[in-house]
Amino acid sequence: MAGQGGCRLSRKTIRGQLAMSSVIEFLERMGADARLRHASQEDIAQALEESQVDASLGAAIIARSADELYALLDVGPMFKTIENPGREDEEEPAEPEEEEPSGLAAPVVRRSASLATN
């Protein structure tokens, strides 16, 4: 299939885009509809069938497997969180103890009004 800009799209690309589009539409619908979001697996399967989502993609949605969806759609997450818990043998640094105020506080210096105007 050739576009006006000379860009060729393979059938696999077009099918992939259609599959992704149907999955996105279904997930949007699922997010907006609390009954569907909290539905049983059987009810979700029925809704997926009505939405004409591919069976393997539907199985990943029912299993709530984001990794499987990414693999089937040949995409990756747009972001990923990374936790760095540290090493097990390291101790957390102790928090500094609050110092109790002593009687040796610095004196407060105030200018008198007459000195400030000179």
SETORLO-708926 format. One record per atom (N, C-alpha, C, O, CB): x, y negated, z negated. Coordinates in pm, whole numbers, plus 50000, padded with zeros to 5 digits. Atoms other than C-alpha are relative to their C-alpha. Last residue first. Glycine has a CB too. Layout:
SETORLO-708926
XYZ ...
***
This chain:
SETORLO-708926
498795008149978 521074408643941 500765004550118 501804998750149 500885000449881 500305011649916 517544423143957 501214991550030 501144982850118 498954991449935 500384995749866 518474458043835 499744988350093 499884989650214 498775008949993 498794996249923 520324444743532 499675003350144 500475000750233 500695012049934 499195011949980 517274426043392 501255003150080 501694994650158 500384993949868 500585008349894 514934455643446 500884987850028 500964983450143 498594995449961 501015009250051 517134478343236 499554991150114 500284989350212 500554991449880 499625013949981 518824506743404 498904991249943 497714994149954 500244996750151 501045008549943 518244540943265 500544985950014 501254981049926 498715000249912 499555013849988 520784568443202 498904992150068 498434996050175 501344998950078 500715006449890 519484601443071 500414985550002 500324978549901 498455001549985 500875011250034 522014618842852 499374994150125 499964994350233 500794989149925 499425012449951 523274653042958 499064988449968 497844989849980 500285000750153 500525004149870 521884681042741 500654986850040 501014978949953 498464998649997 498995007849931 524004694742462 499554996150139 500274998350236 501315007650007 500115013850043 521224706442229 500964990950073 500974978850047 500234999149852 499235003050121 521014738742419 499814985449965 499214977850041 501525003450019 499475013750008 518354750342663 500764998049868 500315002249762 498854989850012 500805007750095 518104788042683 500584986049991 501804984449988 499965006849859 499255006050110 519614802242996 499064992149911 498164985149957 501124990950054 500285014250014 517454824943205 500764994749879 500765000749772 498474997449985 500865003050114 519114858043270 499804985049992 500704977250024 500605005549869 499345008050105 520444863643617 499014996749889 497844993749914 500594986850061 500465013849991 518684891843800 500684992049891 500814996849778 498454999149989 500785004450115 520744923343813 499614985450018 500394977350067 500795002049868 499315009850086 521864934044157 499084995349888 497884993249909 500504988050082 500455013549969 520064965044279 500734990349909 500944993249791 498474998749985 500955005350097 522124996044236 499614986150043 500404978850104 500604999949857 499825014050037 523695012944533 498944996049899 497784999749910 499934990950124 499015001150105 523855050944544 500264985649956 500994983349860 501285006350045 500514994550125 520565053844734 500984998049885 500564996549771 499675014750016 499504986550029 521735030745006 499485004649865 499224996649775 501555000350003 498724999550070 519705001545123 500415014449976 499735023850015 499924992449868 500154998250143 515965001145203 501315000049923 501285000049800 499285012749974 498654996850044 516444985545542 499975001749849 500224992249775 501034989150044 499785002050142 513044985445704 501415004249967 501915014250019 498965007949915 498904991950050 512614980446073 500184996749853 500294985149815 501324997650081 499495004550129 509444967946230 501075009849954 500975021949974 498854998949895 499844988950093 508904973246599 500554994549870 501454986149871 500935011050059 499195003550115 507694949946868 500095012349911 499295021649923 499414987749922 499475013349972 506184952547215 500874995149884 501684986049901 498874990150026 500575010750082 505774989847169 500654986750033 501824986250070 500155003249851 499514999950137 506815011247459 499354988949921 498694980249978 501524998749995 499695013250054 505225020047790 500545001749859 500445012449799 498744990750003 498635003449960 504945051448002 500334985649964 500904978150044 500185002250151 500135012049917 501165053247954 501354995150052 501424985650130 499324988949921 500894997149888 501415089147832 499854988150095 499714989950216 498645004149948 499364990449909 504465081547617 499135002750123 499645002950235 500295013149926 498885006649934 502965050147462 500655009350103 500965005150215 501054995549896 500575009649904 499715068647391 501114992950076 501044991750199 499114989749927 500474992049887 501645097347228 499394991050108 499604993250227 498965010449953 498824995049927 503555073047006 499595008050123 500195006650230 500865008749908 499485010949918 500335055046910 501195004850083 501335001050199 500394988149913 498564998849980 498805087546787 500494989250096 500404990750218 500355014050054 499445012750048 495325081046648 501525000150007 502214995649915 499544997449856 498984996350098 494505117846713 500624987749933 501404988949839 501095008450066 500704992650106 491275106646884 500985003749889 500635003149771 499335012850057 500805009850074 493255080847082 499295006849883 499265001549772 498984993250092 499075008150079 495865106647182 499254989649918 499644986749804 501034993050092 499534991550110 493125130747291 500974992349910 500964993949788 500685012850055 501064999250100 491525103047495 500425008349881 500115005049767 498755005850062 499975012850070 494805096747675 498954999749890 499184994649781 499774988350098 498794999950082 494995133647762 500164987049922 500614987149807 501245002350087 500114990750113 491345134047875 501244999849911 501114999849788 499775014150051 499384987249971 491615102848096 500035008849874 500225003849764 501434997950054 498595000050037 489275074947984 500525014150025 499855024049993 500224995649850 499184994149894 485985075248175 501494998549973 502274996450066 499664993750134 499135010849952 484285052047924 500935004650112 501684996550168 500834994549886 500855010049936 481445077147878 500834988650060 500444982750160 498994994449899 500504993949878 484025104247806 499134990250078 499234989350201 499215012849968 498884999749906 485775081847556 499555005850134 499935000950240 501175008249943 499825013749951 482465074647381 501144999350102 501054991750199 500274990449882 501145003149914 481745112047354 500144986050060 499904984050179 498675001049920 499814992349877 485235118847218 498884997150099 499124995750219 500055015049970 498965007049923 484805090646965 500235007150132 500395000650236 501324999149920 500615012249947 481525106146848 500994991950084 500634986250186 499464991349885 500954996049897 483175140346814 499344987850064 499184987250186 498935009349941 499254996849880 486145125746626 499085003950115 499375000850231 500985011449971 499384986850004 483775110146376 500765002550131 500554995450230 498935011249977 500804988649952 483115073046388 500785013149985 501995013249967 499594998050147 500074990650111 484885046646175 499215012650036 498765020049948 499364993249879 498694999550066 486065025046466 500015010449888 501045016749864 500364986249944 499114992049917 482915033446663 501365001649933 501965012349940 500174993750139 500544986349996 480595021346388 500915009150081 501145020650043 498595000250060 499654993050124 482844991146325 499475014450000 500135023449947 499444992449879 501184992750045 482544979946688 500365008549878 501015018849891 499435009050115 501115009350020 485054952846783 498785006749939 497934999949881 499624993650131 499655009950101 488154974146740 498864990749966 498754986049853 501184992150044 499904992850127 486635003446929 500324990349886 499804991749775 501075011150009 501374996750040 485584980647214 499995006849863 499145003949779 499335009250105 500655012750035 489084966247234 498595002449949 498164996649849 499984990450122 499475003850131 490505001647221 499454986549954 499224984549835 501534999550004 500594991450101 488195012047507 500484995949860 499674995149767 500345014750027 501415003450014 489124982147722 499345008449890 498565003249811 499265002050133 500075012950067 492824988047656 498554995949978 498194991349869 500734989350082 499634997850140 492485024947744 499894986949922 499354986749812 501445005849989 501144993250065 490575017048064 500305002549853 499395001649769 499695013350072 501135009250008 493184991348168 498835006549928 498205000249843 499584995450140 499725009450108 496055014648086 498834990549981 498464987449867 501294992250028 500074992750126 494545042048299 500224990649883 499504991249783 501035011449998 501424997250026 493885017848585 499845007349867 498925004449791 499395008250114 500635012750037 497445004848563 498535001949970 498004995949876 500184989750112 499535003750133 498835040148557 499374987149952 499004985849835 501504998649999 500704991350096 496685050148853 500394996549858 499544996349769 500315014950028 501405004350002 497975019849045 499205008449902 498415003049825 499385000950142 500075013050068 501565027748951 498564995349989 498154990849882 500834989550075 499764997350142 501175064649046 499904987049920 499324986849811 501395006549980 501284995350057 499585054549376 500155002849852 499225000749775 499525012850073 500264985849980 502735034849450 498655003749941 498104996349859 501125008649937 500404993550123 502694997349477 499705014650029 498945017750120 498774993049937 500664987049984 504614981049757 499705005949863 500595006749777 500905009950083 499874991450117 505384943849740 499235013050023 498065012850061 499484992849873 499134989049966 505804926950079 500215009749885 501075018449893 501334994850046 498635003850032 504394894349944 500985011050033 502155009949997 500114996449856 499605010949912 501104900550123 501444995849974 502104990950065 499074988249983 500665012650035 500754934149954 500494989150094 501354991650178 500274996249853 499155011949992 501664967550103 499184987849968 498064986250016 500644998750139 500845011650000 500005000050000 500894987750000 501684986149907 499045000149879 
***
